[in-house]
Amino acid sequence: FQRIEVPAEPKDELDQMGATFNGMIELLEKNYEKQQQFVSDASHELRTPLTVIESYARLLQRWGKKDPERLEEAIHAIAEEAERMKGLTEQMLALATGEPDRTLELRRVQIDVLAEQTAKKLEQAYERKLHVEAAEACIVFGDEPRLKQLLFILCENALKYSEDDVIISLKNHEDSVEMNVTDKGIGIPKKDLPHVFERFFRVDKARSRQTGGSGLGLSIAKAIVDAHQGKIVVTSKEGAGTTFTVTLPRRGEIEVKSDG
Ligand code: ADP
């Protein structure tokens, strides 16, 4: 994109406008690049399951009628990859629509109750234990379905990347609620920590694919937290475990918005 020439020290209003304009161009460029990157990453991720589906379909064409064992294998693989693709497209949709905070429907949400519900569901699915620790009710102004999704992503990761029990602890601060999701699992290498919230980032692509990972979960989690004007950080030690800490405002700006 073309920039306007402005002196290093703006002399008049026109120079100042030029500098502001250049700043806007820079922002646009950055967003455009991000968008391009997303489209190219997304196409790449969708192509992998499609390639598997295609090759099994061809196998079926050639051998399907004659070889019941291959028939079984191919049908199973196709169904599994199709499901992965479905999950992936749903996540991409969540990312595409999850960003502008005006789409949030804010109301009082008791997040320790949401955590209990999430724990119960996941305990069923994974046959593992999740403990919710909250000394008192923790209420935030938030979008309940989105907060459910956030809890689900963090807890499911904790289960996927560990073998022990998972702990969800909640506490009230003056202006915020802090939630920690802790596991004693494989942890995340230090060099990868700054990247875990990036779209499609996976510490170990091969292993993550086996566990059905797309590398989108945490970027969705971050988009949800950002939309609530909260914070999400990760602390982790390889071989020892990981904690994701989410801080959500209890009131303030976000509450005013819901009133207006
Ligand atoms: P995925 O769908 O691959 O799990 P995420 O965006 O949810 O994608 O996570 C990105 C990567 O961060 C994962 O592939 C995994 O390597 C790492 N990760 C996330 N949560 C944990 C955790 N609790 N313990 C260890 N590694 C984790």
Residues whose N, C-alpha, C, O or C-beta is under 5 A from the ligand:
A	BS01	ADP	N157 A158 Y161 G187 I188 V196 F201 R202 V203 D204 S208 G213 S214 G215 L216 G217 L218 S219 T242
